[in-house]
Amino acid sequence: MDIQKEIIRKVFHIVSILALLIPLEMFGKYSISVLMGIMLLVFFPITFFNIRNKFTWFFWKLLEFVERDFNWEKLPARQAFSLAFGLLFSSLFFPQKIVEVAIVCVAVYDGFSTIFGITLGKHKIQILGFKLRKSYEGSFAGFFFNTLALIFFVPFYQAVILSFITGIIELFGSNKVWYLDDNILIPIFVSISAYFLGVH
């Protein structure tokens, strides 16, 4: 793994996803629905059919900068499309406050847990004798920074519970299979959990 590139990729992940809070606050939750719909209806065909021309060159240049090597063999930007599906679901079916929470969780927990995991992670988490890909250090960092970010949006106890749920999803998610990708699972299950916790 190219650690420097992965850190750059995760910083881009954090900043670009949190930037969605701007249109969300300015125009409401359906602005996220529109943006995620564009992502799926416009950019998915570009990657699936490998459309390269003067209109798409910037998109491909951006992917060269942030995309993981193994994704080029399957579908470039597939994690972004998973995220688009997850946030589309959240923005269509849940209140704006829950969409805010979903955006924060998928940006902050995933980003910080990976950055700290690949730089400081020394102890892999083991459950029932099975060693998982995640480290205690990365998971703690993700939980801490996610809770810290969420307290600006929800009460502390909800922030802790939602960070814990995000951590469980992150622990068992897989970027190898699209429907187990944490970018799709976190927005969906955090939104459902936030709804039952009374976030509104």
C-alpha positions as CSV (number, residue, x, y, z in Angstrom):
1,M,0.0,0.0,0.0
2,D,1.2,3.5,-0.9
3,I,0.6,5.1,2.5
4,Q,1.2,8.6,1.4
5,K,-1.4,8.3,-1.4
6,E,-3.9,6.6,0.9
7,I,-3.6,9.5,3.4
8,I,-4.1,12.0,0.6
9,R,-7.1,10.0,-0.6
10,K,-8.6,9.9,2.9
11,V,-8.1,13.7,3.4
12,F,-9.9,14.2,0.1
13,H,-12.6,11.8,1.3
14,I,-13.1,13.8,4.5
15,V,-13.1,17.2,3.0
16,S,-15.1,16.5,-0.1
17,I,-17.9,14.7,1.8
18,L,-18.1,17.2,4.6
19,A,-18.4,19.9,1.8
20,L,-21.8,18.4,1.1
21,L,-23.0,20.1,4.3
22,I,-22.8,23.4,2.5
23,P,-25.5,22.7,-0.1
24,L,-27.4,20.8,2.5
25,E,-27.6,23.8,4.8
26,M,-28.2,26.3,2.0
27,F,-30.8,24.4,-0.1
28,G,-32.1,21.6,2.0
29,K,-31.8,17.8,1.9
30,Y,-33.1,17.4,-1.6
31,S,-30.0,19.2,-2.9
32,I,-28.1,16.1,-1.8
33,S,-30.6,13.9,-3.6
34,V,-29.9,15.9,-6.8
35,L,-26.1,15.8,-6.4
36,M,-26.1,12.1,-5.7
37,G,-28.5,11.5,-8.6
38,I,-26.1,13.3,-10.9
39,M,-23.3,11.2,-9.6
40,L,-25.1,8.0,-10.4
41,L,-26.7,9.1,-13.7
42,V,-23.8,11.0,-15.2
43,F,-20.5,9.9,-13.7
44,F,-21.4,6.2,-13.4
45,P,-21.9,5.8,-17.1
46,I,-18.6,7.7,-17.8
47,T,-16.6,5.2,-15.8
48,F,-18.6,2.1,-16.7
49,F,-18.3,2.8,-20.4
50,N,-14.8,4.4,-20.1
51,I,-15.9,7.6,-21.8
52,R,-12.8,9.8,-22.3
53,N,-13.0,13.1,-24.1
54,K,-12.5,16.8,-23.6
55,F,-15.6,17.0,-21.3
56,T,-14.5,14.1,-19.0
57,W,-10.7,14.6,-18.8
58,F,-10.8,16.5,-15.5
59,F,-12.9,13.7,-13.9
60,W,-10.3,11.1,-15.0
61,K,-7.4,13.3,-13.8
62,L,-9.0,13.5,-10.4
63,L,-9.5,9.7,-10.3
64,E,-5.8,9.2,-11.2
65,F,-4.9,11.3,-8.1
66,V,-7.2,9.7,-5.5
67,E,-8.3,6.2,-6.8
68,R,-6.9,3.0,-5.4
69,D,-5.0,0.8,-7.8
70,F,-7.2,-2.3,-7.5
71,N,-10.3,-0.3,-8.3
72,W,-9.0,0.4,-11.8
73,E,-9.4,-3.3,-12.6
74,K,-13.0,-3.4,-11.5
75,L,-14.8,0.0,-11.7
76,P,-13.0,3.3,-11.0
77,A,-14.8,5.5,-8.4
78,R,-17.0,2.6,-7.3
79,Q,-16.7,3.7,-3.6
80,A,-18.0,7.1,-4.7
81,F,-20.9,5.5,-6.4
82,S,-21.6,3.4,-3.2
83,L,-21.6,6.6,-1.2
84,A,-23.9,8.3,-3.7
85,F,-26.4,5.5,-3.3
86,G,-26.2,5.6,0.5
87,L,-26.7,9.4,0.7
88,L,-29.4,9.3,-1.9
89,F,-31.3,6.8,0.3
90,S,-30.7,9.0,3.4
91,S,-31.7,12.3,1.7
92,L,-34.9,10.8,0.2
93,F,-36.3,9.1,3.3
94,F,-35.0,10.9,6.3
95,P,-35.1,14.5,7.8
96,Q,-32.3,16.9,7.1
97,K,-30.8,16.5,10.6
98,I,-30.3,12.8,10.0
99,V,-28.7,13.5,6.6
100,E,-26.3,15.8,8.4
101,V,-25.4,13.0,10.8
102,A,-25.0,10.5,8.0
103,I,-22.6,12.8,6.1
104,V,-20.5,13.4,9.2
105,C,-20.2,9.7,10.0
106,V,-19.2,8.5,6.6
107,A,-16.7,11.3,6.2
108,V,-15.1,11.5,9.6
109,Y,-15.2,8.0,11.0
110,D,-14.1,6.3,7.8
111,G,-11.4,8.9,7.1
112,F,-9.8,9.2,10.5
113,S,-9.9,5.5,11.3
114,T,-8.1,4.7,8.1
115,I,-5.5,7.5,8.5
116,F,-4.6,6.5,12.1
117,G,-4.9,2.8,11.3
118,I,-2.3,2.8,8.5
119,T,0.0,5.2,10.3
120,L,-0.2,4.1,14.0
121,G,-2.2,0.8,13.9
122,K,-0.1,-1.9,15.5
123,H,-2.8,-4.1,17.1
124,K,-5.4,-5.8,14.9
125,I,-8.8,-6.4,16.3
126,Q,-9.6,-10.1,17.0
127,I,-13.1,-11.4,17.4
128,L,-13.6,-15.1,18.3
129,G,-10.1,-15.8,17.2
130,F,-10.5,-14.1,13.8
131,K,-8.1,-11.3,13.2
132,L,-9.8,-8.4,11.3
133,R,-8.3,-5.9,9.0
134,K,-9.0,-3.0,11.4
135,S,-6.8,-2.0,14.2
136,Y,-7.7,-0.8,17.7
137,E,-5.8,2.4,17.2
138,G,-7.6,3.3,14.0
139,S,-11.0,2.3,15.4
140,F,-10.5,4.4,18.5
141,A,-9.4,7.4,16.5
142,G,-12.4,7.0,14.2
143,F,-14.7,6.8,17.3
144,F,-13.1,9.8,19.0
145,F,-13.1,12.2,16.1
146,N,-16.5,11.1,14.9
147,T,-18.1,11.7,18.3
148,L,-16.3,15.0,18.5
149,A,-17.8,16.1,15.2
150,L,-21.3,14.8,15.9
151,I,-21.7,16.8,19.1
152,F,-22.1,19.9,17.0
153,F,-25.2,18.3,15.5
154,V,-26.8,16.0,18.2
155,P,-26.6,15.5,22.0
156,F,-23.5,13.8,23.4
157,Y,-25.2,10.5,24.2
158,Q,-26.6,10.2,20.6
159,A,-23.1,11.1,19.2
160,V,-21.6,8.3,21.2
161,I,-24.2,5.7,20.2
162,L,-24.0,6.7,16.5
163,S,-20.2,6.6,16.6
164,F,-20.4,3.1,18.1
165,I,-22.8,1.9,15.4
166,T,-20.6,3.5,12.7
167,G,-17.6,1.6,14.2
168,I,-19.4,-1.7,14.0
169,I,-20.3,-1.1,10.4
170,E,-16.8,-0.1,9.6
171,L,-15.4,-3.2,11.3
172,F,-17.4,-5.7,9.3
173,G,-17.8,-3.8,6.0
174,S,-15.7,-4.6,3.0
175,N,-14.6,-2.5,0.1
176,K,-14.2,-5.7,-2.0
177,V,-18.0,-6.2,-2.5
178,W,-20.1,-3.1,-3.4
179,Y,-23.1,-4.0,-1.2
180,L,-20.8,-4.4,1.8
181,D,-18.9,-1.2,1.2
182,D,-19.0,1.0,4.3
183,N,-19.7,4.0,2.0
184,I,-23.1,2.6,1.3
185,L,-23.8,0.9,4.6
186,I,-22.8,3.8,6.9
187,P,-25.3,6.3,5.5
188,I,-28.1,3.8,5.4
189,F,-27.7,2.2,8.8
190,V,-26.7,5.4,10.6
191,S,-29.8,7.1,9.2
192,I,-32.0,4.3,10.4
193,S,-30.4,4.2,13.8
194,A,-30.6,8.0,14.1
195,Y,-34.3,7.9,13.3
196,F,-35.0,5.4,16.1
197,L,-32.8,7.5,18.5
198,G,-35.1,10.4,17.9
199,V,-32.8,12.6,15.9
200,H,-34.9,15.1,13.9
